[in-house]
Amino acid sequence: MTQTSNSTQLIIALALIIPVILALLYIPYVTVIKNKNKVQEALSSIDVQLKRRYDLIPNILAIAQKFMDHERSLIEDVTKLRTQALENSKKNNNIKEQFDIDKKISSVMGKLLVSVENYPQLKSDNTMTAAIDNYQDTEDHIAAARRFYNAAVLELNNSVEIFPSSLYATMMGIKKMPFFEADEAERKPINASDYLK
């Protein structure tokens, strides 16, 4: 009877312990996968907003070109960067490289929009005003998408670094992702007098 009782207790103990062990193994695995997918979703959100920006840029440039003869090199810089960004996004290569191109576009577009202030007829053009409003709205969406991306990257990077989920990340080849960070030039306020001549 004691042997039967011990066997029953062992079976009950195993029936309780095995699900706990399986849960302890499964939960970190699921966490890593969820965090990886959340980063991919965040990157997709950024891509959608960047595509919107890239679609708006030619309209702004076309309108500005009619009025801004002195800003031709600025317009050409924006065009080149836009082309470079579109090519890079098609390759879907390096996230860091895409972020660097994105920063350059933001900087050059900021200069272009500040230069618009020199052209009263351009500032009062309804089409240009609407295009700039759409562009600013898109920039706000890009900023929100970047915040979402950085939050997702934080969770993924924690999963990659903290035991036991780090074991699963290593087995699946999941590595830390870079945060989107503003460079030093972007952290400084724009001085409009630098661009107005």
N, C-alpha and C positions, 0 to 999 in steps of 0.2 A: 504494500500500500504506500509506503514511503517512497519507493522508487516511482510509482505511478504519479504520486503527488509532485515529486521533484520534476518529472518529465513534463507534467502539465504546467508547472510554474516556469520551466525553461521555455516552453512553447509560448506561453503568455508573455514572458519577458522579451523573447525574440520578436513576437508579433508587435510589441510596443517599440522596441529599439530599432528594428529594421526600417520602419517608415520614417523615424526621426533621422536616422543616418542618411537615408535616401533624400529626405528634404534638405538636410544640411549640404548634401552634394549638389542637389538640383538648383537650389535657390541662387547660389553664386553664379552658376552657369547661365541661368535665365537673366540675372542682373547684367552680366557682361553683354549678352546678346541684345537686351533692351537698350542699354546705353549706346552700343554701337549703332543700332538702328535709329536712335534719337539724334545722334550726330549726323547721320545720313539725311534724315528728315530736315534738320536744321540747314545743312548745306544746300538741300533742294530749295528751301525757302529763300536763301540768299540768292541762288541762281535765278529763281523766278523774278525777284526784284531787280537783279542786275540786268536781266533780259529786258525788263520794262525800261530801265534806265538807258540801255543801249538803243532801244527803239525810239526813245525820246530825243536822244542827242542829235541825230540827223535833222530833225525838225527845228530844233533850237539853232543849229548851225546854219541851216538854210535861211532862216529868218534873219539871223545876225549878219550873215554874209552880205545881205543887201545893204546894210548900213555901216558895217564896221570894216572899212578898207584898211585901217591902220592895225587891225588885230589879226591879219591874215595868218601869221605864224602861230598864234594861239589856236586859231581854228584848225590849222593843219595838225598841230600837236594832239588836239582832242580826237581828230579823225584817225590818226595813226594809233593812238592808244585804244580807241574803240575797236579797231580792226584787230589789234594784237589781243585784246581781251576776248573777243569773239572766237578767234583761232584757238586760244588757250582753253577756253571753256569747251570747245568741240573735242579737243584732245583729252580733256578731263585729267590732265597730268597732276601737276603739283599744286596743292591747295595754297601753300605759302606763296608761290609765284602768282597765283590768281589774286591773292590778297594784295600783293605788291602792286600789280597792275591796277587794281581797284583803287588803291590809295592814290596812285598817280592821276587817275581819271578824276577823282574827287578834287584833288588839288588844282588841276588845270581847269576843270569846270568851275571851281570856285573863283579862279582868276577871271575866267570869261564872264561869269555873272557879275562880278565886281566891275569889269570893264563896261558892261552894259550901261552903268551909271553915267558914263561919258557921252551917251547918245540919247538925248531927250526924246527924239522921234522914235527910237527903238523902245525906250521904256514905256512910251504911251501906246505902242502898237498892241492891240487887243490879242492878236494871235501869239505874240511873244510873251505877253503877260500870262496868258493861259498856259503856254508851254513851260514857262518858268515855274508857275504854281504846280503844275503836274510833276515837274522835275523835283521840286522841293518836297512834295508829298512822297515821291518815290524814295528820295534820300531818307526821309523819316522811316519809311518801311524797311529800307536796307539797314538802318541803325537798329530797329527792333529785331530784325532777323539775325543780326550780328549778336545781339544780347542773348537771344534764344540759343544760337550756336555756341557761344561761350559757356552758357549754363550746361548745355548738353556735353560739351567737351570736358567740363569740370567733373561731371558724373562719370564719364567714360574713363578719364585719366585716373580717377579714384579707384575705379574697378580694376584698372590695369596695374595699379600700384599696391593695392591693399589685399592681403592674404585673406581668404582662400581664392577669391575671384581672380587674383593675379595668375594663379596656376592655369585656370581655364583660358584666360587671355593669352598666355604664352602658348598653350597648346593649340589655340585657334589662330595664332599669328596676329592677334589684335594688338596694336601699339598705341602709344599716346598720340594724341592729335594736337596740332598747334592751336593756340588761342588767336583770335583776331585781336591785334593790338595796334593802336594808333602810334605812328612814329613821332619823334620829337617835333617835327615841323607841323604836324597836325594838331598837336597839343597847344600850340601857341595861337593866340587870336590873330585873325587876318587883319592886316593894316591896309585899309583901302587905298591910302595915299601911295603905297608901293606900286600899285597897279594903275592908278589914274595918272595920266600924263597931260 
